[in-house]
């Protein structure tokens, strides 16, 4: 069954086939790697084409996971799915507690200082050892000559407020940085 890719999020990637009965290695991108199996069905994407697959069985293997899909019964069928992205419908994502955000929700938000200076918009996020970092692409005519700013996502000390409806993040940050 083919499906249009609408509001989906990539949660992992399929690896090489495992054995001869259609099992594949699974590389999970979820915070809790095993959490990828909480989602069903999976949308498997290759070269712009998407198909829905049901995981019929899975287990831990070595340092990762392997999975078996309904209707994939031999190594050749599994081989055709090697390196395909695993996506799920965003509707399947759990609701987060107040004050927590999915990275995808922050991308594109405008970032302004507590004094009202528009720093630009969130282009990406990075994970560092101590905290996440907002990668803010500056406006073309930034008064401080910045093209990009890296702002630590530290709630209360740096990130003062995230306004979902307004798509705006207020930060206590020096625009010269």
C-alpha positions as CSV (number, residue, x, y, z in Angstrom):
1,X,0.0,0.0,0.0
2,X,1.5,3.3,-1.0
3,X,1.0,6.4,1.0
4,X,1.7,10.1,0.6
5,X,4.2,11.5,3.0
6,X,2.2,14.1,5.0
7,X,3.1,15.1,8.5
8,X,5.6,12.5,9.4
9,X,8.8,12.4,11.4
10,X,11.8,10.1,10.8
11,X,12.4,7.9,13.8
12,X,15.0,5.5,12.5
13,X,16.5,3.7,9.5
14,X,16.5,0.1,8.4
15,X,19.9,-1.7,8.1
16,X,21.0,-4.8,6.4
17,X,19.0,-8.0,6.3
18,X,19.5,-10.5,9.2
19,X,19.2,-14.1,8.3
20,X,17.1,-15.6,5.5
21,X,13.5,-15.2,6.8
22,X,13.1,-11.4,6.1
23,X,14.4,-9.9,9.3
24,X,16.2,-6.5,9.1
25,X,18.5,-4.6,11.4
26,X,16.9,-1.5,12.9
27,X,18.7,1.8,13.7
28,X,16.6,3.8,16.1
29,X,16.8,7.6,16.4
30,X,14.4,7.8,19.4
31,X,15.6,9.0,22.8
32,X,14.8,5.6,24.2
33,X,16.0,3.3,21.3
34,X,13.4,0.6,22.1
35,X,10.7,3.3,21.9
36,X,10.7,3.0,18.1
37,X,8.6,-0.2,18.5
38,X,5.9,1.7,20.3
39,X,4.9,3.2,17.0
40,X,2.8,1.3,14.5
41,X,2.5,1.2,11.5
42,X,5.9,2.4,10.2
43,X,6.1,4.4,6.9
44,X,9.2,3.1,5.1
45,X,10.6,5.6,2.6
46,X,12.9,5.0,-0.4
47,X,13.5,7.4,-3.3
48,X,10.4,9.5,-2.5
49,X,8.1,6.4,-2.4
50,X,6.5,5.4,0.9
51,X,4.9,2.2,2.0
52,X,3.2,1.2,5.3
53,X,4.6,-1.8,7.1
54,X,3.5,-3.5,10.3
55,X,6.2,-4.8,12.6
56,X,5.2,-8.4,13.3
57,X,8.1,-9.2,15.7
58,X,11.3,-7.6,17.0
59,X,14.0,-8.3,19.4
60,X,17.3,-7.0,20.8
61,X,20.3,-8.2,18.8
62,X,23.9,-7.4,19.7
63,X,24.0,-3.7,20.4
64,X,20.8,-2.9,18.4
65,X,17.6,-4.4,17.2
66,X,16.2,-6.6,14.5
67,X,12.6,-6.6,13.2
68,X,10.4,-8.8,11.1
69,X,7.5,-7.3,9.1
70,X,4.3,-8.9,8.0
71,X,4.5,-9.8,4.3
72,X,8.4,-9.7,4.2
73,X,9.4,-13.3,4.3
74,X,12.8,-13.8,2.7
75,X,16.2,-12.2,2.5
76,X,15.6,-10.7,-1.0
77,X,12.5,-8.8,0.0
78,X,14.3,-7.6,3.1
79,X,17.4,-6.6,1.0
80,X,15.1,-4.2,-1.0
81,X,14.4,-2.3,2.2
82,X,18.0,-1.8,3.3
83,X,18.8,1.8,4.3
84,X,15.2,2.9,4.0
85,X,14.0,5.6,6.4
86,X,11.5,4.7,9.1
87,X,8.9,7.4,9.6
88,X,5.7,7.6,11.7
89,X,2.7,9.9,11.6
90,X,3.3,12.8,14.0
91,X,-0.2,12.1,15.4
92,X,1.4,9.0,17.0
93,X,3.9,11.0,19.1
94,X,3.0,11.2,22.8
95,X,1.8,14.5,24.3
96,X,4.7,16.1,26.2
97,X,4.4,17.6,29.7
98,X,4.1,21.4,30.0
99,X,7.4,23.1,29.2
100,X,8.8,20.3,27.1
101,X,9.1,20.5,23.3
102,X,9.9,18.3,20.3
103,X,12.8,19.8,18.3
104,X,10.7,19.8,15.2
105,X,8.2,22.2,16.9
106,X,11.0,24.8,17.5
107,X,12.4,24.8,14.0
108,X,11.4,28.0,12.2
109,X,10.4,29.9,15.3
110,X,11.5,33.5,15.5
111,X,14.0,34.2,18.3
112,X,13.8,37.6,20.0
113,X,15.6,39.1,23.0
114,X,13.9,40.3,26.2
115,X,14.6,43.8,24.8
116,X,12.7,43.0,21.6
117,X,15.7,42.6,19.2
118,X,14.9,40.0,16.5
119,X,17.8,37.6,16.3
120,X,16.5,35.5,13.4
121,X,14.8,32.1,13.3
122,X,15.7,28.6,14.6
123,X,17.4,26.8,11.7
124,X,18.5,23.7,13.6
125,X,19.2,22.3,17.1
126,X,22.4,20.5,18.3
127,X,22.8,18.2,21.2
128,X,25.9,18.8,23.3
129,X,27.0,17.0,26.4
130,X,25.5,19.5,28.8
131,X,22.5,21.0,27.0
132,X,20.8,21.4,23.7
133,X,21.8,24.4,21.5
134,X,19.5,26.5,19.2
135,X,21.2,27.2,15.9
136,X,19.7,30.6,15.0
137,X,20.0,31.9,11.4
138,X,20.3,35.6,11.7
139,X,18.3,38.1,9.5
140,X,20.0,39.2,6.3
141,X,20.5,42.8,7.7
142,X,21.6,41.8,11.2
143,X,22.8,45.0,13.0
144,X,25.6,43.0,14.6
145,X,26.9,41.4,11.4
146,X,26.0,37.9,12.6
147,X,25.0,35.2,10.1
148,X,24.3,32.6,12.8
149,X,24.1,32.4,16.6
150,X,24.5,29.4,18.8
151,X,22.2,29.9,21.9
152,X,22.1,27.3,24.7
153,X,18.6,26.0,25.3
154,X,18.7,26.6,29.1
155,X,15.2,27.3,30.3
156,X,14.8,30.2,32.7
157,X,18.4,31.5,32.5
158,X,18.6,31.9,28.7
159,X,15.3,30.7,27.2
160,X,12.7,32.8,29.0
161,X,9.6,31.8,27.1
162,X,8.4,29.6,24.2
163,X,5.2,30.9,22.6
164,X,3.8,28.1,20.5
165,X,0.9,30.0,19.0
166,X,3.0,33.0,18.1
167,X,5.9,30.7,16.9
168,X,8.3,32.9,19.0
169,X,11.1,32.2,21.5
170,X,12.1,34.9,24.0
171,X,15.7,34.7,25.1
172,X,18.0,36.7,27.5
173,X,20.9,36.9,25.1
174,X,23.3,39.6,23.9
175,X,22.7,40.2,20.2
176,X,26.5,40.8,19.7
177,X,27.2,37.2,20.4
